[in-house]
Amino acid sequence: MPQNDLTSVTPAQEAAATPRPRKVPRIVVLGGGSVGLYVARRLRKKLKKSEAAIVVVDPRPYMTYAPFLPEAGAGSIDARDVVAPHRRALKGIDVLQGRVVEIKHGEKRVAIRPEEGEDYEVSYDQLVVGLGSVSRTLPIPGLAETAIGFKNVEEAIAVRNHVLNRMDVASSTWDADLRKRMLTFTFIGGGFAGVEAIAEIEDMARYATRNYPTIDAEDLRFVMIEGSGRILPEVSEPMGLWAMEEMKKRGIEFHLNTFLSSCVDGHVVTSTGVEFDSDTIVWTAGVKANPVLKEASDLPVDKIGRVTVLPTLQVADEDGTVVPDAWAAGDCAAVPDVLNPGKFCPPNAQHAIREATRLADNIVAQTKGEAPVEYKHKSVGVVASLGLYKGVAELFGFVKLRGPLAWLAHRGYHVMAMPTGNRKIRILIGWIGQFLMGREVISLGSVHDPRDEFRKAAVPPKAPGEKVEQKAESSAATAAEGGKDEGAPAEAVAKR
């Protein structure tokens, strides 16, 4: 495997260059999400280029601001505005687009798999692990074949396009059973991600029915399946119950203390015996730390695959012994909650961004011979959007908001947390445009397979030895030769 020991990381061909000693220490940041992006930006701000070379590794060329995924899925925010392009947001920082396939901290090397080309290795002096999480799925029959997640912007837009496409097709379908199946939308998981996703998509879909003369808002069936006895465990039980009752008034159907047993070919079967057909199944039932940490890393992890760290965000084994030059934060790390002994910080953007700031400051402090500081943060509260002008929020432990005020708190908090001023302005402009001109509800499902039409139109190749003729004729020339419909004069075509 090629190895990269260059002071400044450049394209893959230089990754195979002959190793040589580095003059500038290199800090490699694994993951370009909330943790990775904020750590790298703060390190660059506090350390000169002569003090540290910073490298960010991520399979995507952008950071996705996850709290805005439901609004992106509902079309309230343009998909491009919920992401921060790495090469624009990480000025003065080297970016490698590839997937981390192995971490060998004992050798201070990570193996990276680019989208194309051979795997290669990059060496480092200090490592920051911010690989985030992936969807946690279960071996449920039919799940992998029929369901879709809601973890990244591609999935959110795919869900939006699929829902609107099902409405487009159902509007011209006279088969009652088929139509019912098309207009049944099922979401698995009643945490923040699931509730915000179903609420935003449902709000968007019912709004869209005004453009479908053959579909009434009541024809849409939205179903949520949740394994516990309540939704939104992140808020107090009374607020969670209020949110569920409000969503029930909108026609959303809840099945609590219920698990998905099967969804083969879209036929949903639950643990309570409920069965129905659904063309849309969205899986939001939890996440897990990036599996590479447990499967291909020599860093210490806990039982569920999270990197174990001290409150200072230094990687440490179960005995509390610090692993030198290794740091971790975010969804992939078990960060002790100093203010709630015995518990861990929840995996949300509020903590991830603040952990990133503390982690970067601790690296800087360590380079100056100072002791790292423990991460501690008292939650400012939680906010959730339940659709346009609808929401629920608990702030500072005593302020409880419902409806439009909570919705405004949600938008205000998250637009301020969105990285880069460019994206903040774009989101605000989009919201103003939506307020003045209404939602834009159109399916662009073909973007997921843009070559489909071309493949259908392509002429099969001729047999070996058979002469292939290529002709390029204008419709006018064909018409002059006395052709039929395909060669008819433009005026005649226009009249038809």
C-alpha positions as CSV (number, residue, x, y, z in Angstrom):
1,M,0.0,0.0,0.0
2,P,1.5,3.4,-0.9
3,Q,2.4,5.6,2.0
4,N,2.3,9.4,2.3
5,D,4.8,11.2,4.5
6,L,4.8,14.6,2.7
7,T,4.5,17.7,4.8
8,S,1.6,18.9,2.6
9,V,-0.9,16.3,1.4
10,T,-1.5,16.5,-2.3
11,P,-3.3,14.2,-4.8
12,A,-3.1,10.5,-4.7
13,Q,-0.1,10.1,-7.0
14,E,2.0,12.0,-4.5
15,A,0.7,9.7,-1.8
16,A,3.0,7.1,-3.2
17,A,6.1,9.3,-3.0
18,T,9.2,8.1,-1.1
19,P,8.8,8.8,2.6
20,R,10.9,11.6,4.1
21,P,11.0,13.3,7.5
22,R,8.5,16.0,8.1
23,K,9.5,19.4,9.3
24,V,5.9,20.4,10.3
25,P,3.8,18.2,12.6
26,R,0.8,16.8,10.8
27,I,-2.7,16.5,12.4
28,V,-5.0,14.2,10.6
29,V,-8.7,14.7,11.2
30,L,-10.9,11.7,10.3
31,G,-14.3,12.8,9.2
32,G,-15.5,16.1,7.8
33,G,-18.8,16.4,9.7
34,S,-19.6,18.7,12.5
35,V,-16.6,17.6,14.6
36,G,-14.1,17.3,11.8
37,L,-14.9,20.6,10.2
38,Y,-15.0,22.7,13.4
39,V,-11.9,21.1,14.8
40,A,-9.9,21.7,11.6
41,R,-11.1,25.3,11.2
42,R,-10.3,26.2,14.8
43,L,-6.9,24.5,14.6
44,R,-6.1,26.4,11.5
45,K,-7.1,29.6,13.2
46,K,-5.0,29.0,16.2
47,L,-1.9,27.3,14.7
48,K,0.2,28.8,12.0
49,K,1.1,26.7,8.9
50,S,4.6,26.4,10.2
51,E,3.3,24.9,13.4
52,A,0.9,22.3,12.0
53,A,-0.2,20.8,8.7
54,I,-3.9,19.8,9.0
55,V,-5.5,17.1,6.9
56,V,-9.2,16.3,6.8
57,V,-10.3,12.9,5.4
58,D,-13.9,12.3,4.4
59,P,-15.7,10.3,1.6
60,R,-17.9,13.3,0.8
61,P,-16.6,16.7,-0.4
62,Y,-18.9,18.5,2.0
63,M,-20.2,18.6,5.6
64,T,-23.9,18.0,6.1
65,Y,-25.7,19.9,8.8
66,A,-28.0,17.1,9.9
67,P,-30.6,19.1,11.9
68,F,-31.7,20.7,8.6
69,L,-32.2,17.4,6.8
70,P,-36.0,17.2,7.5
71,E,-36.5,20.7,6.1
72,A,-34.4,19.9,3.1
73,G,-36.5,16.8,2.6
74,A,-39.6,18.9,2.7
75,G,-38.3,21.5,0.3
76,S,-38.1,24.2,2.9
77,I,-34.4,24.5,2.3
78,D,-32.5,23.9,-0.9
79,A,-30.4,20.7,-0.6
80,R,-27.2,22.6,-1.5
81,D,-27.7,25.0,1.3
82,V,-27.6,22.4,4.1
83,V,-24.1,21.4,3.2
84,A,-20.8,23.2,3.6
85,P,-18.3,22.4,0.8
86,H,-15.0,21.3,2.4
87,R,-12.8,23.1,-0.1
88,R,-14.5,26.3,0.5
89,A,-15.0,26.0,4.3
90,L,-11.5,24.6,5.0
91,K,-9.2,27.2,3.7
92,G,-5.5,26.5,4.3
93,I,-6.3,22.8,5.1
94,D,-5.6,19.8,3.0
95,V,-8.7,17.7,2.1
96,L,-8.6,14.1,1.1
97,Q,-11.8,12.6,-0.4
98,G,-11.8,9.0,0.6
99,R,-13.1,6.4,3.0
100,V,-11.1,5.4,6.1
101,V,-10.7,1.6,6.0
102,E,-8.1,1.1,8.7
103,I,-6.6,3.0,11.6
104,K,-3.2,1.8,12.8
105,H,-2.4,4.2,15.6
106,G,0.4,2.1,16.8
107,E,2.2,3.0,13.6
108,K,0.4,6.4,13.4
109,R,-1.0,5.6,10.0
110,V,-4.5,5.5,8.5
111,A,-5.5,3.6,5.3
112,I,-7.7,5.5,2.9
113,R,-9.8,4.2,0.0
114,P,-10.4,6.8,-2.6
115,E,-13.5,6.6,-4.9
116,E,-11.2,5.5,-7.7
117,G,-7.7,4.1,-7.6
118,E,-5.7,2.1,-5.1
119,D,-5.8,2.4,-1.3
120,Y,-3.0,4.4,0.3
121,E,-1.8,5.3,3.7
122,V,-1.2,8.7,5.4
123,S,1.0,9.1,8.4
124,Y,0.4,11.6,11.2
125,D,1.7,13.0,14.4
126,Q,-1.7,13.6,16.0
127,L,-5.0,12.0,15.2
128,V,-8.5,13.4,15.6
129,V,-11.4,10.9,15.2
130,G,-14.7,12.5,14.2
131,L,-16.1,9.7,11.9
132,G,-19.6,10.2,13.1
133,S,-22.2,7.5,12.9
134,V,-24.1,5.4,10.3
135,S,-27.7,4.1,10.3
136,R,-28.2,1.2,12.8
137,T,-30.2,-1.4,11.0
138,L,-31.5,-4.8,12.0
139,P,-31.8,-8.1,10.1
140,I,-35.5,-7.6,9.2
141,P,-36.7,-9.4,6.1
142,G,-37.1,-6.9,3.2
143,L,-35.5,-3.9,5.0
144,A,-32.4,-3.7,2.9
145,E,-34.3,-4.1,-0.3
146,T,-37.2,-1.7,0.2
147,A,-36.3,0.9,2.9
148,I,-34.3,4.0,2.8
149,G,-32.5,5.9,5.5
150,F,-32.6,9.5,6.5
151,K,-29.0,10.1,7.5
152,N,-27.6,12.3,4.8
153,V,-28.8,14.9,2.3
154,E,-28.9,12.4,-0.6
155,E,-31.4,10.2,1.3
156,A,-33.5,13.2,2.4
157,I,-33.9,14.4,-1.2
158,A,-34.5,10.9,-2.4
159,V,-37.4,10.5,0.1
160,R,-38.9,13.8,-1.0
161,N,-38.7,12.9,-4.7
162,H,-40.1,9.4,-4.0
163,V,-43.1,10.7,-2.0
164,L,-44.0,13.2,-4.7
165,N,-43.5,10.7,-7.4
166,R,-45.9,8.3,-5.7
167,M,-48.4,11.1,-5.6
168,D,-47.8,11.8,-9.3
169,V,-48.4,8.2,-10.2
170,A,-51.3,7.6,-7.8
171,S,-53.1,10.7,-9.3
172,S,-53.5,8.8,-12.6
173,T,-54.1,5.3,-11.1
174,W,-57.6,3.9,-10.8
175,D,-56.7,0.7,-9.1
176,A,-57.9,1.4,-5.5
177,D,-55.5,-1.1,-3.8
178,L,-52.5,0.1,-5.7
179,R,-53.4,3.7,-5.1
180,K,-53.7,3.1,-1.4
181,R,-50.3,1.4,-1.3
182,M,-48.7,4.3,-3.2
183,L,-50.2,6.9,-0.8
184,T,-49.1,5.1,2.4
185,F,-45.8,6.4,3.9
186,T,-44.2,4.5,6.7
187,F,-41.5,5.8,9.1
188,I,-39.7,3.5,11.5
189,G,-38.3,5.2,14.7
190,G,-39.8,7.9,16.9
191,G,-36.7,9.8,18.0
192,F,-35.9,13.3,16.9
193,A,-34.8,12.3,13.4
194,G,-37.9,10.2,12.8
195,V,-40.4,12.6,14.2
196,E,-39.0,15.6,12.4
197,A,-38.8,13.6,9.2
198,I,-42.4,12.3,9.2
199,A,-43.8,15.7,10.4
200,E,-42.0,17.7,7.7
201,I,-42.7,15.3,4.8
202,E,-46.3,14.9,5.9
203,D,-46.8,18.7,6.0
204,M,-45.2,19.0,2.6
205,A,-47.2,16.2,1.0
206,R,-50.6,17.4,2.3
207,Y,-49.7,20.9,1.0
208,A,-48.9,19.4,-2.4
209,T,-52.4,17.8,-2.7
210,R,-53.8,21.2,-3.7
211,N,-52.0,20.5,-7.0
212,Y,-53.7,17.1,-7.5
213,P,-57.4,17.3,-8.3
214,T,-57.7,13.5,-7.9
215,I,-56.0,13.3,-4.5
216,D,-57.4,14.7,-1.3
217,A,-55.3,15.4,1.8
218,E,-57.2,12.6,3.6
219,D,-56.1,10.1,1.0
220,L,-52.6,10.2,2.4
221,R,-51.7,7.8,5.1
222,F,-48.6,8.5,7.3
223,V,-47.6,5.7,9.7
224,M,-45.0,5.8,12.5
225,I,-43.7,2.6,14.1
226,E,-41.8,3.1,17.4
227,G,-40.5,0.3,19.7
228,S,-40.8,2.2,22.9
229,G,-43.9,3.6,24.6
230,R,-43.4,7.2,23.6
231,I,-41.9,9.5,21.0
232,L,-39.2,12.2,21.3
233,P,-37.4,10.8,24.4
234,E,-35.1,13.9,24.1
235,V,-37.9,16.1,25.6
236,S,-39.9,15.8,28.7
237,E,-42.8,13.3,28.6
238,P,-45.6,15.9,28.7
239,M,-44.0,17.7,25.7
240,G,-43.6,14.5,23.8
241,L,-47.2,13.6,24.4
242,W,-48.3,17.0,23.3
243,A,-46.3,16.7,20.1
244,M,-47.8,13.3,19.4
245,E,-51.4,14.5,20.0
246,E,-50.8,17.4,17.6
247,M,-49.5,15.1,14.9
248,K,-52.4,12.7,15.5
249,K,-54.8,15.6,14.7
250,R,-53.0,16.0,11.4
251,G,-53.8,12.3,10.6
252,I,-50.5,10.7,11.4
253,E,-50.9,7.2,12.8
254,F,-48.7,6.0,15.6
255,H,-47.9,2.4,16.6
256,L,-46.0,2.5,20.0
257,N,-44.4,-0.5,21.7
258,T,-44.3,-2.0,18.2
259,F,-41.5,-3.3,16.1
260,L,-41.2,-3.9,12.4
261,S,-41.1,-7.6,11.8
262,S,-41.0,-7.7,7.9
263,C,-41.4,-5.4,4.9
264,V,-40.8,-7.8,2.0
265,D,-41.9,-6.2,-1.3
266,G,-43.4,-3.3,0.7
267,H,-45.8,-5.5,2.7
268,V,-45.3,-4.2,6.3
269,V,-45.8,-6.6,9.2
270,T,-45.5,-5.4,12.8
271,S,-44.8,-7.3,16.0
272,T,-48.4,-6.5,17.1
273,G,-49.9,-8.2,14.0
274,V,-50.8,-5.1,12.0
275,E,-50.3,-5.6,8.3
276,F,-50.5,-3.1,5.4
277,D,-48.8,-2.3,2.1
278,S,-46.6,0.7,1.7
279,D,-44.4,1.9,-1.2
280,T,-42.4,4.2,1.1
281,I,-40.5,2.9,4.1
282,V,-38.1,5.2,5.8
283,W,-35.8,3.9,8.5
284,T,-34.8,6.3,11.3
285,A,-34.5,3.9,14.2
286,G,-31.2,4.9,15.6
287,V,-27.5,5.2,14.6
288,K,-24.3,3.5,15.6
289,A,-20.6,4.6,15.5
290,N,-18.8,4.2,12.3
291,P,-18.0,0.4,12.1
292,V,-14.4,0.9,11.0
293,L,-13.6,1.9,14.7
294,K,-14.6,-1.6,15.9
295,E,-13.6,-3.7,12.9
296,A,-10.4,-2.1,11.7
297,S,-8.8,0.0,14.3
298,D,-6.4,-0.5,17.3
299,L,-8.0,2.4,19.2
300,P,-10.0,1.3,22.4
301,V,-13.7,1.2,21.9
302,D,-16.7,0.3,24.2
303,K,-19.2,-2.4,23.7
304,I,-21.2,-0.5,21.1
305,G,-18.1,0.5,19.1
306,R,-17.6,4.1,20.3
307,V,-14.0,5.3,21.0
308,T,-13.5,5.6,24.7
309,V,-12.3,9.0,25.8
310,L,-11.7,11.1,28.9
311,P,-13.6,14.3,29.6
312,T,-10.6,16.1,28.0
313,L,-11.5,14.2,24.8
314,Q,-8.2,12.3,24.8
315,V,-8.6,8.7,23.8
316,A,-8.1,6.4,26.7
317,D,-8.5,2.7,27.5
318,E,-11.0,1.3,30.0
319,D,-8.5,1.9,32.8
320,G,-8.2,5.6,32.0
321,T,-4.8,5.3,30.5
322,V,-4.3,8.0,27.9
323,V,-3.5,6.8,24.4
324,P,-0.9,9.4,23.3
325,D,-1.7,11.7,20.4
326,A,-5.2,10.5,19.8
327,W,-8.4,12.5,20.3
328,A,-12.1,11.8,19.5
329,A,-15.5,13.5,19.8
330,G,-19.0,13.4,18.4
331,D,-21.3,10.5,17.6
332,C,-18.4,8.0,17.4
333,A,-17.0,8.8,20.8
334,A,-18.2,7.9,24.3
335,V,-17.8,11.4,25.8
336,P,-18.4,11.4,29.6
337,D,-20.9,14.0,30.7
338,V,-19.2,15.8,33.6
339,L,-22.4,17.5,34.7
340,N,-24.2,14.2,34.8
341,P,-21.8,11.6,36.3
342,G,-22.2,8.1,34.9
343,K,-23.8,9.3,31.7
344,F,-22.5,10.3,28.3
345,C,-23.0,13.4,26.2
346,P,-25.9,12.8,23.7
347,P,-24.9,12.5,20.0
348,N,-26.4,15.8,18.7
349,A,-25.1,18.8,16.9
350,Q,-25.2,21.0,20.0
351,H,-22.6,18.9,21.7
352,A,-20.6,17.9,18.6
353,I,-19.8,21.5,17.7
354,R,-18.8,22.5,21.3
355,E,-16.8,19.3,21.7
356,A,-14.9,20.1,18.5
357,T,-14.0,23.6,19.9
358,R,-12.8,22.1,23.2
359,L,-10.9,19.4,21.4
360,A,-9.1,21.8,19.1
361,D,-8.2,24.1,22.1
362,N,-6.8,21.2,24.0
363,I,-4.6,20.2,21.1
364,V,-3.3,23.8,21.0
365,A,-2.8,23.8,24.7
366,Q,-0.9,20.6,24.6
367,T,1.5,21.9,21.9
368,K,2.3,24.8,24.3
369,G,2.9,22.5,27.2
370,E,-0.3,23.3,29.0
371,A,-2.8,20.8,30.5
372,P,-6.0,20.0,28.5
373,V,-9.3,21.1,29.9
374,E,-12.3,18.9,30.5
375,Y,-15.3,19.3,28.2
376,K,-18.5,20.4,30.0
377,H,-21.6,21.9,28.7
378,K,-25.0,22.4,30.2
379,S,-27.6,21.9,27.5
380,V,-29.3,25.0,26.3
381,G,-32.3,22.8,25.5
382,V,-33.8,21.0,22.6
383,V,-35.9,22.2,19.6
384,A,-37.8,20.2,17.0
385,S,-39.6,21.2,13.9
386,L,-43.0,19.5,13.3
387,G,-43.7,21.1,9.9
388,L,-44.2,24.7,8.7
389,Y,-45.0,27.0,11.6
390,K,-45.2,24.0,14.0
391,G,-42.7,22.9,16.6
392,V,-41.8,22.0,20.1
393,A,-39.0,23.3,22.3
394,E,-37.6,23.2,25.8
395,L,-35.0,25.8,26.6
396,F,-32.7,26.3,29.6
397,G,-34.7,23.7,31.6
398,F,-37.7,25.8,32.2
399,V,-38.9,27.6,29.0
400,K,-41.3,25.4,27.1
401,L,-42.5,26.5,23.7
402,R,-45.1,25.0,21.4
403,G,-46.3,25.8,17.9
404,P,-45.0,28.8,15.9
405,L,-42.7,30.1,18.7
406,A,-41.0,26.7,19.0
407,W,-40.7,26.6,15.2
408,L,-39.0,30.0,15.2
409,A,-36.7,28.9,18.0
410,H,-35.7,25.9,16.0
411,R,-35.0,27.9,12.8
412,G,-33.2,30.6,14.6
413,Y,-30.9,28.4,16.7
414,H,-29.9,26.1,13.8
415,V,-29.4,28.9,11.2
416,M,-26.9,30.5,13.6
417,A,-25.2,27.1,14.1
418,M,-24.9,26.5,10.4
419,P,-21.2,26.9,9.4
420,T,-20.2,29.7,7.0
421,G,-22.0,33.0,6.5
422,N,-22.6,32.1,2.9
423,R,-24.9,29.2,3.9
424,K,-26.7,31.3,6.6
425,I,-27.6,33.9,4.0
426,R,-28.7,31.4,1.4
427,I,-31.0,29.6,3.9
428,L,-32.5,32.9,5.0
429,I,-33.1,34.0,1.4
430,G,-34.7,30.6,0.7
431,W,-37.1,31.0,3.7
432,I,-38.1,34.4,2.6
433,G,-38.8,33.2,-0.9
434,Q,-40.9,30.4,0.4
435,F,-42.9,32.7,2.6
436,L,-43.6,35.0,-0.3
437,M,-44.2,32.5,-3.1
438,G,-45.1,29.3,-1.3
439,R,-43.4,25.9,-1.4
440,E,-42.0,24.4,-4.6
441,V,-43.4,20.9,-4.7
442,I,-42.1,18.9,-7.7
443,S,-40.5,15.5,-8.0
444,L,-37.1,15.3,-9.8
445,G,-36.8,11.6,-9.2
446,S,-34.9,11.2,-12.5
447,V,-31.9,12.9,-11.0
448,H,-31.2,9.6,-9.2
449,D,-30.7,7.8,-12.5
450,P,-30.2,10.5,-15.2
451,R,-29.0,8.0,-17.8
452,D,-32.3,6.0,-17.7
453,E,-33.9,7.8,-20.7
454,F,-30.7,7.7,-22.7
455,R,-30.4,3.9,-22.1
456,K,-33.9,3.3,-23.3
457,A,-33.3,5.4,-26.4
458,A,-30.0,3.9,-27.3
459,V,-29.8,1.6,-30.3
460,P,-28.5,-1.9,-29.6
461,P,-25.0,-2.5,-31.1
462,K,-24.9,-4.3,-34.5
463,A,-23.6,-7.9,-34.8
464,P,-19.9,-8.3,-35.6
465,G,-19.2,-7.5,-39.3
466,E,-22.5,-5.8,-39.9
467,K,-22.2,-2.3,-41.4
468,V,-23.2,0.5,-39.1
469,E,-24.6,3.6,-40.7
470,Q,-25.0,6.9,-38.9
471,K,-27.3,9.5,-40.2
472,A,-28.1,13.0,-39.1
473,E,-31.1,14.5,-40.8
474,S,-33.1,17.5,-40.0
475,S,-36.9,17.2,-39.8
476,A,-37.2,19.6,-42.7
477,A,-34.9,17.5,-44.9
478,T,-36.8,14.4,-44.0
479,A,-40.1,16.2,-44.9
480,A,-38.7,17.2,-48.3
481,E,-38.2,13.5,-49.0
482,G,-41.8,12.8,-48.5
483,G,-41.5,11.2,-45.0
484,K,-44.6,10.5,-42.9
485,D,-45.2,11.7,-39.3
486,E,-41.6,11.8,-38.3
487,G,-40.7,13.9,-41.3
488,A,-43.8,16.1,-41.4
489,P,-43.2,19.8,-41.7
490,A,-42.8,21.7,-38.5
491,E,-46.0,23.6,-39.1
492,A,-48.0,20.4,-39.4
493,V,-46.5,19.0,-36.2
494,A,-47.3,22.2,-34.4
495,K,-50.9,22.0,-35.4
496,R,-51.2,18.4,-34.2
